[in-house]
Amino acid sequence: MEIASGTVLRLADDASVQHVGDGAVVLLARSGQLYTCNGTTEAFLDKVDGARSLGQIVGLLCEEFEIDKGTLDEDMAALASDLVSEGILAAPGLDG
């Protein structure tokens, strides 16, 4: 599933992000699954607020990490797709 840059992302209703030490974990309350996040995923999830689009999140990450936007566009679209598939993120029209 490809996530377009204009897609607004939010955490799924049963997902929560907890910052622990130098990283973060995501808990899915419904299943009890716990996911460990690397720094990139943590930074990405910190920007997901249900109002920003994927493109806006990528722009913020480009400023924060001074990385090439083209590379980050591809990487974050793939990450967003994975997180939607795992049920961690939700997006209008992509639910279910």
C-alpha positions as CSV (number, residue, x, y, z in Angstrom):
1,M,0.0,0.0,0.0
2,E,1.4,3.4,-1.0
3,I,0.8,6.4,1.2
4,A,0.5,9.7,-0.7
5,S,2.3,12.8,0.6
6,G,-1.0,14.5,1.2
7,T,-2.3,11.8,3.4
8,V,-3.0,12.9,7.0
9,L,-1.8,10.3,9.5
10,R,-2.8,9.7,13.1
11,L,-2.1,7.0,15.7
12,A,-4.6,4.2,15.6
13,D,-7.2,4.4,18.4
14,D,-5.6,1.5,20.4
15,A,-1.9,2.6,19.8
16,S,0.2,4.6,22.2
17,V,3.8,5.7,22.1
18,Q,5.9,5.7,25.3
19,H,9.3,7.2,25.4
20,V,11.8,5.1,27.4
21,G,15.4,5.9,27.9
22,D,17.0,6.7,24.5
23,G,14.1,5.3,22.5
24,A,10.4,4.6,22.4
25,V,8.0,1.7,22.3
26,V,4.5,1.5,20.8
27,L,1.8,-0.5,22.6
28,L,-1.2,-1.8,20.8
29,A,-3.8,-2.1,23.6
30,R,-6.1,-4.4,21.6
31,S,-3.5,-7.1,21.0
32,G,-1.0,-6.3,23.7
33,Q,1.7,-6.2,21.1
34,L,4.7,-4.1,22.0
35,Y,7.0,-2.6,19.3
36,T,10.4,-1.1,19.9
37,C,11.2,2.0,17.8
38,N,14.5,3.1,16.4
39,G,15.3,6.8,16.5
40,T,13.9,7.5,13.0
41,T,10.6,5.9,13.8
42,E,10.4,7.7,17.1
43,A,11.1,11.1,15.4
44,F,8.4,10.2,12.8
45,L,5.8,9.2,15.3
46,D,6.5,12.4,17.4
47,K,5.3,14.4,14.4
48,V,2.1,12.3,13.7
49,D,-0.7,14.3,15.2
50,G,-3.8,13.7,13.1
51,A,-3.5,17.1,11.4
52,R,-0.2,16.9,9.5
53,S,0.1,15.2,6.2
54,L,3.0,12.8,5.4
55,G,4.5,15.6,3.3
56,Q,4.4,18.0,6.2
57,I,6.0,15.4,8.5
58,V,8.8,14.8,6.0
59,G,9.4,18.6,5.8
60,L,9.8,18.8,9.5
61,L,12.1,15.8,9.6
62,C,14.2,17.3,6.8
63,E,14.7,20.4,8.9
64,E,15.5,18.5,12.1
65,F,18.0,16.0,10.5
66,E,19.3,18.0,7.5
67,I,18.7,15.1,5.2
68,D,17.9,14.9,1.5
69,K,14.1,15.3,1.0
70,G,14.0,12.9,-1.9
71,T,15.5,10.1,0.1
72,L,13.4,10.9,3.1
73,D,10.2,11.0,1.0
74,E,10.7,7.4,-0.1
75,D,11.8,6.1,3.3
76,M,9.0,7.8,5.3
77,A,6.3,6.7,2.8
78,A,7.6,3.1,3.2
79,L,7.6,3.5,7.0
80,A,4.1,5.0,7.1
81,S,2.9,2.1,4.9
82,D,4.4,-0.5,7.3
83,L,3.0,1.3,10.3
84,V,-0.5,1.4,8.8
85,S,-0.2,-2.3,7.9
86,E,0.7,-3.1,11.5
87,G,-2.2,-1.2,12.8
88,I,-0.1,1.4,14.5
89,L,-1.2,4.3,12.3
90,A,-4.5,5.1,10.7
91,A,-5.3,7.4,7.8
92,P,-8.7,8.5,6.3
93,G,-9.6,6.1,3.5
94,L,-7.0,3.6,4.5
95,D,-8.7,2.2,7.7
96,G,-9.8,-1.4,7.6
